[in-house]
Amino acid sequence: MAKRQTLKDARFRVIGYIDTDADGQQVLSDAQFRRLGSYDPKSNTTKDAQFRRIGQGNLLTTLLTG
C-alpha cells in the first residue's frame, strides 16, 4: 500500500501529492493527479513525466510549477 503526502502552498491550497511505495519509489502528481515525475531511491535519480532524467537525488518538488 502506498503512502500519500499532500503538498500545499502558503495559502494551504493543495498543489500536489507524493505517493511512496513500500520499496521507496516515489511518484509526484499535481493537484489534478497528473503525473509530473518519479524518484527511484535505488538509482538515486529523479525523472520527469516523460521519463527523462532530471538529476541525482530526490528533486521531485522542483517539478511543481505555479
C-alpha positions, 0 to 999 in steps of 0.5 A, spaced: 500 500 500 502 506 498 503 512 502 500 519 500 503 526 502 499 532 500 503 538 498 500 545 499 502 552 498 502 558 503 495 559 502 494 551 504 491 550 497 493 543 495 498 543 489 500 536 489 501 529 492 507 524 493 505 517 493 511 512 496 511 505 495 513 500 500 520 499 496 521 507 496 519 509 489 516 515 489 511 518 484 509 526 484 502 528 481 499 535 481 493 537 484 489 534 478 493 527 479 497 528 473 503 525 473 509 530 473 515 525 475 518 519 479 524 518 484 527 511 484 531 511 491 535 505 488 538 509 482 538 515 486 535 519 480 529 523 479 525 523 472 520 527 469 513 525 466 516 523 460 521 519 463 527 523 462 532 524 467 532 530 471 538 529 476 541 525 482 537 525 488 530 526 490 528 533 486 521 531 485 518 538 488 522 542 483 517 539 478 511 543 481 510 549 477 505 555 479 
